[in-house]
Amino acid sequence: MASTFKDQIASDLAVFMNPDEFAETHEVDGQQINCVYVNDVYQQKGQKVQDGVYENVAVLYVKVSELQDRPVPEQHMRIDGDLHLVLKCGENMGILEITLEANET
C-alpha cells in the first residue's frame, strides 16, 4: 500500500519531535513537552541593547496537540522557568512556530 502525503508528513513530524533526533524536553507553562527550542535567534536578527538589558528572541517549535491553547501575541509563556512574551505564532503542517522575546542582562 502506497503511503499518502499525510502519512509522510506524520512520519516526518514524528522524527522532528523525537527527543532522540531533534527535539528536547522543555518545561512550557508548567508542562513537560517535546519541542525544538532555538534560544539564540537574536544573534541572527540583531539585538537591541539598552542599559545593559538586551532583547533575546527565541523560537519554539511544538506540535499543535502538545499545547492546550494556541498562544497569541502579547501572551506570556514560561519556558524552563524564564518568562517570555509571544511576538507571533503560526502553524505549518501540525507544528506551531512560536516567536518569543525575553529581556536578559
N, CA, C and O atoms as CSV, one atom per row, in Angstrom:
chain,resi,resn,atom,element,x,y,z
A,1,MET,N,N,0.844,-1.181,0.000
A,1,MET,CA,C,0.000,0.000,0.000
A,1,MET,C,C,0.888,1.243,0.000
A,1,MET,O,O,1.780,1.372,0.839
A,2,ALA,N,N,0.652,2.125,-0.910
A,2,ALA,CA,C,1.437,3.351,-1.026
A,2,ALA,C,C,1.066,4.312,0.095
A,2,ALA,O,O,-0.100,4.448,0.464
A,3,SER,N,N,2.084,4.971,0.622
A,3,SER,CA,C,1.789,5.935,1.680
A,3,SER,C,C,1.299,7.238,1.057
A,3,SER,O,O,1.726,7.634,-0.028
A,4,THR,N,N,0.407,7.878,1.764
A,4,THR,CA,C,-0.145,9.138,1.291
A,4,THR,C,C,0.738,10.289,1.758
A,4,THR,O,O,1.619,10.115,2.600
A,5,PHE,N,N,0.489,11.447,1.207
A,5,PHE,CA,C,1.228,12.638,1.616
A,5,PHE,C,C,1.037,12.895,3.108
A,5,PHE,O,O,1.989,13.239,3.809
A,6,LYS,N,N,-0.191,12.728,3.591
A,6,LYS,CA,C,-0.473,12.940,5.018
A,6,LYS,C,C,0.305,11.948,5.876
A,6,LYS,O,O,0.793,12.307,6.948
A,7,ASP,N,N,0.424,10.705,5.414
A,7,ASP,CA,C,1.203,9.708,6.153
A,7,ASP,C,C,2.669,10.122,6.230
A,7,ASP,O,O,3.307,9.979,7.273
A,8,GLN,N,N,3.196,10.632,5.130
A,8,GLN,CA,C,4.593,11.058,5.092
A,8,GLN,C,C,4.829,12.250,6.018
A,8,GLN,O,O,5.844,12.302,6.713
A,9,ILE,N,N,3.913,13.192,6.033
A,9,ILE,CA,C,4.027,14.349,6.935
A,9,ILE,C,C,4.004,13.882,8.385
A,9,ILE,O,O,4.814,14.339,9.192
A,10,ALA,N,N,3.093,12.981,8.724
A,10,ALA,CA,C,3.015,12.458,10.096
A,10,ALA,C,C,4.316,11.764,10.481
A,10,ALA,O,O,4.783,11.900,11.612
A,11,SER,N,N,4.897,11.029,9.552
A,11,SER,CA,C,6.167,10.357,9.810
A,11,SER,C,C,7.288,11.372,10.023
A,11,SER,O,O,8.112,11.213,10.924
A,12,ASP,N,N,7.317,12.411,9.197
A,12,ASP,CA,C,8.328,13.460,9.342
A,12,ASP,C,C,8.191,14.182,10.678
A,12,ASP,O,O,9.194,14.475,11.329
A,13,LEU,N,N,6.962,14.471,11.090
A,13,LEU,CA,C,6.730,15.136,12.379
A,13,LEU,C,C,7.210,14.267,13.527
A,13,LEU,O,O,7.777,14.768,14.498
A,14,ALA,N,N,6.983,12.963,13.416
A,14,ALA,CA,C,7.417,12.041,14.468
A,14,ALA,C,C,8.937,12.086,14.624
A,14,ALA,O,O,9.441,12.028,15.746
A,15,VAL,N,N,9.661,12.188,13.530
A,15,VAL,CA,C,11.122,12.277,13.590
A,15,VAL,C,C,11.543,13.633,14.150
A,15,VAL,O,O,12.400,13.700,15.031
A,16,PHE,N,N,10.954,14.699,13.652
A,16,PHE,CA,C,11.316,16.049,14.070
A,16,PHE,C,C,11.083,16.255,15.565
A,16,PHE,O,O,11.878,16.925,16.225
A,17,MET,N,N,10.014,15.692,16.102
A,17,MET,CA,C,9.672,15.885,17.511
A,17,MET,C,C,10.140,14.740,18.410
A,17,MET,O,O,9.743,14.667,19.573
A,18,ASN,N,N,10.970,13.855,17.889
A,18,ASN,CA,C,11.519,12.745,18.659
A,18,ASN,C,C,12.718,13.248,19.464
A,18,ASN,O,O,13.644,13.820,18.888
A,19,PRO,N,N,12.720,13.044,20.794
A,19,PRO,CA,C,13.842,13.528,21.605
A,19,PRO,C,C,15.168,12.828,21.282
A,19,PRO,O,O,16.231,13.328,21.651
A,20,ASP,N,N,15.119,11.688,20.604
A,20,ASP,CA,C,16.353,11.024,20.186
A,20,ASP,C,C,16.873,11.580,18.862
A,20,ASP,O,O,17.967,11.218,18.427
A,21,GLU,N,N,16.111,12.441,18.228
A,21,GLU,CA,C,16.508,13.032,16.951
A,21,GLU,C,C,16.755,14.536,17.124
A,21,GLU,O,O,17.889,14.950,17.361
A,22,PHE,N,N,15.711,15.347,17.008
A,22,PHE,CA,C,15.862,16.809,17.050
A,22,PHE,C,C,15.320,17.442,18.326
A,22,PHE,O,O,15.922,18.375,18.859
A,23,ALA,N,N,14.204,16.951,18.814
A,23,ALA,CA,C,13.507,17.599,19.930
A,23,ALA,C,C,14.208,17.353,21.264
A,23,ALA,O,O,15.007,16.428,21.415
A,24,GLU,N,N,13.882,18.206,22.214
A,24,GLU,CA,C,14.311,18.054,23.603
A,24,GLU,C,C,13.092,18.283,24.474
A,24,GLU,O,O,12.110,18.884,24.037
A,25,THR,N,N,13.155,17.805,25.700
A,25,THR,CA,C,12.062,18.033,26.635
A,25,THR,C,C,12.310,19.350,27.357
A,25,THR,O,O,13.368,19.561,27.950
A,26,HIS,N,N,11.315,20.233,27.297
A,26,HIS,CA,C,11.373,21.524,27.985
A,26,HIS,C,C,10.095,21.700,28.786
A,26,HIS,O,O,9.051,21.142,28.448
A,27,GLU,N,N,10.193,22.484,29.851
A,27,GLU,CA,C,9.003,22.825,30.620
A,27,GLU,C,C,8.383,24.077,30.004
A,27,GLU,O,O,8.992,25.147,29.996
A,28,VAL,N,N,7.170,23.927,29.492
A,28,VAL,CA,C,6.449,25.025,28.857
A,28,VAL,C,C,5.175,25.267,29.650
A,28,VAL,O,O,4.270,24.433,29.652
A,29,ASP,N,N,5.108,26.401,30.318
A,29,ASP,CA,C,3.956,26.744,31.161
A,29,ASP,C,C,3.599,25.607,32.117
A,29,ASP,O,O,2.429,25.260,32.282
A,30,GLY,N,N,4.624,25.036,32.741
A,30,GLY,CA,C,4.426,24.010,33.759
A,30,GLY,C,C,4.237,22.602,33.238
A,30,GLY,O,O,4.032,21.681,34.029
A,31,GLN,N,N,4.298,22.407,31.934
A,31,GLN,CA,C,4.078,21.092,31.335
A,31,GLN,C,C,5.352,20.644,30.619
A,31,GLN,O,O,5.933,21.415,29.856
A,32,GLN,N,N,5.789,19.413,30.856
A,32,GLN,CA,C,6.950,18.862,30.167
A,32,GLN,C,C,6.532,18.412,28.769
A,32,GLN,O,O,5.673,17.541,28.630
A,33,ILE,N,N,7.136,19.002,27.728
A,33,ILE,CA,C,6.774,18.633,26.358
A,33,ILE,C,C,8.030,18.475,25.506
A,33,ILE,O,O,9.069,19.078,25.778
A,34,ASN,N,N,7.909,17.652,24.472
A,34,ASN,CA,C,8.974,17.521,23.482
A,34,ASN,C,C,8.788,18.626,22.458
A,34,ASN,O,O,7.705,18.791,21.897
A,35,CYS,N,N,9.845,19.376,22.219
A,35,CYS,CA,C,9.776,20.506,21.300
A,35,CYS,C,C,11.186,20.839,20.835
A,35,CYS,O,O,12.165,20.283,21.331
A,36,VAL,N,N,11.273,21.739,19.891
A,36,VAL,CA,C,12.559,22.277,19.459
A,36,VAL,C,C,12.561,23.746,19.874
A,36,VAL,O,O,11.705,24.523,19.450
A,37,TYR,N,N,13.533,24.116,20.710
A,37,TYR,CA,C,13.617,25.464,21.264
A,37,TYR,C,C,14.937,26.080,20.814
A,37,TYR,O,O,16.009,25.609,21.192
A,38,VAL,N,N,14.855,27.123,20.012
A,38,VAL,CA,C,16.039,27.807,19.499
A,38,VAL,C,C,16.124,29.142,20.228
A,38,VAL,O,O,15.320,30.045,19.999
A,39,ASN,N,N,17.118,29.249,21.115
A,39,ASN,CA,C,17.174,30.383,22.028
A,39,ASN,C,C,18.197,31.443,21.648
A,39,ASN,O,O,18.426,32.366,22.430
A,40,ASP,N,N,18.812,31.349,20.491
A,40,ASP,CA,C,19.822,32.351,20.145
A,40,ASP,C,C,19.518,33.044,18.826
A,40,ASP,O,O,20.428,33.385,18.070
A,41,VAL,N,N,18.253,33.247,18.558
A,41,VAL,CA,C,17.834,33.870,17.304
A,41,VAL,C,C,18.287,35.318,17.239
A,41,VAL,O,O,18.505,35.839,16.146
A,42,TYR,N,N,18.436,35.989,18.390
A,42,TYR,CA,C,18.832,37.399,18.403
A,42,TYR,C,C,20.162,37.608,17.694
A,42,TYR,O,O,20.396,38.679,17.133
A,43,GLN,N,N,21.030,36.615,17.706
A,43,GLN,CA,C,22.314,36.756,17.030
A,43,GLN,C,C,22.121,36.850,15.520
A,43,GLN,O,O,22.903,37.501,14.827
A,44,GLN,N,N,21.077,36.198,15.015
A,44,GLN,CA,C,20.810,36.221,13.586
A,44,GLN,C,C,20.020,37.466,13.197
A,44,GLN,O,O,20.215,37.994,12.102
A,45,LYS,N,N,19.140,37.943,14.060
A,45,LYS,CA,C,18.258,39.049,13.718
A,45,LYS,C,C,18.748,40.380,14.272
A,45,LYS,O,O,18.135,41.416,14.013
A,46,GLY,N,N,19.830,40.371,15.022
A,46,GLY,CA,C,20.308,41.600,15.646
A,46,GLY,C,C,19.682,41.754,17.019
A,46,GLY,O,O,18.565,41.296,17.259
A,47,GLN,N,N,20.396,42.392,17.902
A,47,GLN,CA,C,19.880,42.552,19.253
A,47,GLN,C,C,19.820,44.020,19.626
A,47,GLN,O,O,20.666,44.817,19.220
A,48,LYS,N,N,18.813,44.363,20.402
A,48,LYS,CA,C,18.668,45.722,20.910
A,48,LYS,C,C,19.210,45.730,22.334
A,48,LYS,O,O,18.772,44.940,23.171
A,49,VAL,N,N,20.148,46.607,22.607
A,49,VAL,CA,C,20.720,46.697,23.945
A,49,VAL,C,C,20.425,48.077,24.499
A,49,VAL,O,O,20.670,49.088,23.840
A,50,GLN,N,N,19.896,48.115,25.717
A,50,GLN,CA,C,19.627,49.381,26.373
A,50,GLN,C,C,19.883,49.201,27.857
A,50,GLN,O,O,19.289,48.334,28.497
A,51,ASP,N,N,20.767,50.020,28.401
A,51,ASP,CA,C,21.091,49.984,29.829
A,51,ASP,C,C,21.481,48.587,30.299
A,51,ASP,O,O,21.082,48.172,31.387
A,52,GLY,N,N,22.251,47.858,29.501
A,52,GLY,CA,C,22.729,46.542,29.893
A,52,GLY,C,C,21.702,45.436,29.769
A,52,GLY,O,O,21.976,44.298,30.149
A,53,VAL,N,N,20.527,45.743,29.247
A,53,VAL,CA,C,19.479,44.741,29.050
A,53,VAL,C,C,19.276,44.578,27.549
A,53,VAL,O,O,19.125,45.561,26.824
A,54,TYR,N,N,19.273,43.332,27.092
A,54,TYR,CA,C,19.024,43.110,25.670
A,54,TYR,C,C,17.798,42.231,25.481
A,54,TYR,O,O,17.408,41.467,26.364
A,55,GLU,N,N,17.207,42.364,24.306
A,55,GLU,CA,C,16.031,41.569,23.970
A,55,GLU,C,C,16.495,40.301,23.270
A,55,GLU,O,O,17.103,40.359,22.201
A,56,ASN,N,N,16.209,39.171,23.871
A,56,ASN,CA,C,16.560,37.881,23.304
A,56,ASN,C,C,15.334,37.321,22.595
A,56,ASN,O,O,14.285,37.142,23.214
A,57,VAL,N,N,15.461,37.046,21.304
A,57,VAL,CA,C,14.363,36.453,20.549
A,57,VAL,C,C,14.630,34.961,20.428
A,57,VAL,O,O,15.735,34.549,20.074
A,58,ALA,N,N,13.622,34.158,20.722
A,58,ALA,CA,C,13.715,32.702,20.638
A,58,ALA,C,C,12.535,32.184,19.825
A,58,ALA,O,O,11.526,32.870,19.664
A,59,VAL,N,N,12.677,30.969,19.317
A,59,VAL,CA,C,11.590,30.334,18.581
A,59,VAL,C,C,11.355,28.952,19.169
A,59,VAL,O,O,12.293,28.186,19.390
A,60,LEU,N,N,10.091,28.649,19.417
A,60,LEU,CA,C,9.676,27.355,19.945
A,60,LEU,C,C,8.855,26.650,18.876
A,60,LEU,O,O,7.862,27.187,18.386
A,61,TYR,N,N,9.282,25.439,18.518
A,61,TYR,CA,C,8.543,24.604,17.567
A,61,TYR,C,C,7.922,23.466,18.361
A,61,TYR,O,O,8.627,22.712,19.032
A,62,VAL,N,N,6.602,23.342,18.286
A,62,VAL,CA,C,5.895,22.348,19.086
A,62,VAL,C,C,4.687,21.833,18.306
A,62,VAL,O,O,4.069,22.572,17.541
A,63,LYS,N,N,4.361,20.557,18.511
A,63,LYS,CA,C,3.161,20.010,17.878
A,63,LYS,C,C,1.936,20.744,18.408
A,63,LYS,O,O,1.854,21.059,19.595
A,64,VAL,N,N,0.992,21.010,17.524
A,64,VAL,CA,C,-0.254,21.675,17.916
A,64,VAL,C,C,-0.915,20.914,19.063
A,64,VAL,O,O,-1.459,21.526,19.983
A,65,SER,N,N,-0.869,19.601,19.013
A,65,SER,CA,C,-1.546,18.768,20.014
A,65,SER,C,C,-0.899,18.824,21.395
A,65,SER,O,O,-1.510,18.382,22.369
A,66,GLU,N,N,0.315,19.352,21.506
A,66,GLU,CA,C,1.019,19.401,22.792
A,66,GLU,C,C,0.530,20.524,23.705
A,66,GLU,O,O,0.652,20.426,24.926
A,67,LEU,N,N,-0.019,21.583,23.126
A,67,LEU,CA,C,-0.461,22.726,23.929
A,67,LEU,C,C,-1.978,22.743,24.028
A,67,LEU,O,O,-2.677,22.438,23.062
A,68,GLN,N,N,-2.480,23.103,25.202
A,68,GLN,CA,C,-3.930,23.166,25.398
A,68,GLN,C,C,-4.550,24.291,24.582
A,68,GLN,O,O,-5.619,24.122,23.995
A,69,ASP,N,N,-3.885,25.435,24.544
A,69,ASP,CA,C,-4.385,26.601,23.816
A,69,ASP,C,C,-3.291,27.130,22.906
A,69,ASP,O,O,-2.106,27.069,23.235
A,70,ARG,N,N,-3.698,27.643,21.770
A,70,ARG,CA,C,-2.741,28.239,20.842
A,70,ARG,C,C,-2.317,29.606,21.378
A,70,ARG,O,O,-3.173,30.445,21.661
A,71,PRO,N,N,-1.009,29.844,21.522
A,71,PRO,CA,C,-0.543,31.140,22.015
A,71,PRO,C,C,-0.913,32.274,21.062
A,71,PRO,O,O,-1.017,32.078,19.851
A,72,VAL,N,N,-1.108,33.452,21.628
A,72,VAL,CA,C,-1.441,34.643,20.846
A,72,VAL,C,C,-0.429,35.745,21.179
A,72,VAL,O,O,0.154,35.743,22.263
A,73,PRO,N,N,-0.219,36.687,20.250
A,73,PRO,CA,C,0.716,37.780,20.523
A,73,PRO,C,C,0.362,38.529,21.811
A,73,PRO,O,O,-0.807,38.714,22.150
A,74,GLU,N,N,1.403,38.945,22.503
A,74,GLU,CA,C,1.333,39.668,23.780
A,74,GLU,C,C,1.051,38.748,24.971
A,74,GLU,O,O,1.009,39.219,26.107
A,75,GLN,N,N,0.859,37.465,24.739
A,75,GLN,CA,C,0.663,36.492,25.824
A,75,GLN,C,C,2.027,36.163,26.427
A,75,GLN,O,O,3.034,36.147,25.720
A,76,HIS,N,N,2.056,35.904,27.719
A,76,HIS,CA,C,3.281,35.472,28.378
A,76,HIS,C,C,3.334,33.952,28.403
A,76,HIS,O,O,2.321,33.285,28.615
A,77,MET,N,N,4.531,33.413,28.184
A,77,MET,CA,C,4.784,31.980,28.295
A,77,MET,C,C,6.044,31.797,29.119
A,77,MET,O,O,6.987,32.582,29.017
A,78,ARG,N,N,6.053,30.763,29.930
A,78,ARG,CA,C,7.233,30.452,30.734
A,78,ARG,C,C,7.886,29.202,30.144
A,78,ARG,O,O,7.272,28.137,30.079
A,79,ILE,N,N,9.142,29.350,29.716
A,79,ILE,CA,C,9.918,28.260,29.135
A,79,ILE,C,C,11.084,27.973,30.074
A,79,ILE,O,O,11.939,28.832,30.291
A,80,ASP,N,N,11.116,26.767,30.628
A,80,ASP,CA,C,12.179,26.372,31.559
A,80,ASP,C,C,12.389,27.413,32.657
A,80,ASP,O,O,13.522,27.685,33.053
A,81,GLY,N,N,11.300,27.988,33.142
A,81,GLY,CA,C,11.347,28.938,34.238
A,81,GLY,C,C,11.536,30.388,33.823
A,81,GLY,O,O,11.368,31.284,34.651
A,82,ASP,N,N,11.881,30.646,32.565
A,82,ASP,CA,C,12.099,32.014,32.090
A,82,ASP,C,C,10.836,32.555,31.424
A,82,ASP,O,O,10.196,31.868,30.628
A,83,LEU,N,N,10.492,33.790,31.760
A,83,LEU,CA,C,9.292,34.421,31.214
A,83,LEU,C,C,9.578,35.012,29.834
A,83,LEU,O,O,10.569,35.716,29.641
A,84,HIS,N,N,8.697,34.717,28.881
A,84,HIS,CA,C,8.809,35.213,27.507
A,84,HIS,C,C,7.494,35.862,27.097
A,84,HIS,O,O,6.435,35.556,27.644
A,85,LEU,N,N,7.581,36.755,26.135
A,85,LEU,CA,C,6.412,37.384,25.535
A,85,LEU,C,C,6.254,36.823,24.125
A,85,LEU,O,O,7.216,36.801,23.357
A,86,VAL,N,N,5.051,36.372,23.781
A,86,VAL,CA,C,4.794,35.849,22.439
A,86,VAL,C,C,4.732,37.023,21.465
A,86,VAL,O,O,3.930,37.939,21.641
A,87,LEU,N,N,5.579,36.992,20.443
A,87,LEU,CA,C,5.555,38.006,19.391
A,87,LEU,C,C,4.613,37.595,18.273
A,87,LEU,O,O,3.839,38.404,17.761
A,88,LYS,N,N,4.694,36.316,17.902
A,88,LYS,CA,C,3.787,35.792,16.875
A,88,LYS,C,C,3.741,34.277,16.977
A,88,LYS,O,O,4.623,33.651,17.566
A,89,CYS,N,N,2.703,33.700,16.397
A,89,CYS,CA,C,2.520,32.253,16.405
A,89,CYS,C,C,1.875,31.849,15.089
A,89,CYS,O,O,0.826,32.371,14.714
A,90,GLY,N,N,2.504,30.924,14.400
A,90,GLY,CA,C,1.959,30.426,13.146
A,90,GLY,C,C,1.971,28.911,13.139
A,90,GLY,O,O,2.727,28.281,13.879
A,91,GLU,N,N,1.135,28.336,12.307
A,91,GLU,CA,C,1.041,26.878,12.206
A,91,GLU,C,C,1.387,26.443,10.797
A,91,GLU,O,O,0.965,27.053,9.815
A,92,ASN,N,N,2.168,25.368,10.719
A,92,ASN,CA,C,2.518,24.795,9.430
A,92,ASN,C,C,2.556,23.280,9.567
A,92,ASN,O,O,3.427,22.745,10.253
A,93,MET,N,N,1.637,22.590,8.931
A,93,MET,CA,C,1.572,21.129,8.891
A,93,MET,C,C,1.628,20.489,10.276
A,93,MET,O,O,2.360,19.522,10.488
A,94,GLY,N,N,0.860,21.025,11.210
A,94,GLY,CA,C,0.761,20.421,12.535
A,94,GLY,C,C,1.778,20.900,13.546
A,94,GLY,O,O,1.781,20.442,14.689
A,95,ILE,N,N,2.646,21.819,13.141
A,95,ILE,CA,C,3.663,22.366,14.044
A,95,ILE,C,C,3.394,23.852,14.256
A,95,ILE,O,O,3.169,24.597,13.302
A,96,LEU,N,N,3.422,24.272,15.521
A,96,LEU,CA,C,3.347,25.698,15.832
A,96,LEU,C,C,4.764,26.256,15.857
A,96,LEU,O,O,5.664,25.653,16.441
A,97,GLU,N,N,4.959,27.397,15.229
A,97,GLU,CA,C,6.210,28.139,15.307
A,97,GLU,C,C,5.906,29.389,16.116
A,97,GLU,O,O,5.247,30.311,15.637
A,98,ILE,N,N,6.398,29.405,17.357
A,98,ILE,CA,C,6.090,30.481,18.293
A,98,ILE,C,C,7.345,31.333,18.474
A,98,ILE,O,O,8.358,30.864,18.994
A,99,THR,N,N,7.264,32.584,18.041
A,99,THR,CA,C,8.387,33.507,18.200
A,99,THR,C,C,8.197,34.248,19.517
A,99,THR,O,O,7.149,34.841,19.772
A,100,LEU,N,N,9.230,34.200,20.344
A,100,LEU,CA,C,9.173,34.720,21.710
A,100,LEU,C,C,10.261,35.765,21.929
A,100,LEU,O,O,11.278,35.784,21.235
A,101,GLU,N,N,10.024,36.625,22.903
A,101,GLU,CA,C,11.016,37.631,23.275
A,101,GLU,C,C,11.150,37.641,24.792
A,101,GLU,O,O,10.165,37.520,25.520
A,102,ALA,N,N,12.386,37.789,25.252
A,102,ALA,CA,C,12.636,37.900,26.688
A,102,ALA,C,C,13.728,38.936,26.910
A,102,ALA,O,O,14.665,39.035,26.119
A,103,ASN,N,N,13.611,39.699,27.971
A,103,ASN,CA,C,14.661,40.642,28.346
A,103,ASN,C,C,15.704,39.899,29.167
A,103,ASN,O,O,15.371,39.144,30.079
A,104,GLU,N,N,16.967,40.122,28.833
A,104,GLU,CA,C,18.068,39.463,29.526
A,104,GLU,C,C,19.109,40.499,29.906
A,104,GLU,O,O,19.170,41.579,29.319
A,105,THR,N,N,19.927,40.161,30.894
A,105,THR,CA,C,21.011,41.062,31.289
A,105,THR,C,C,22.345,40.426,31.009
A,105,THR,O,O,23.384,41.030,31.274
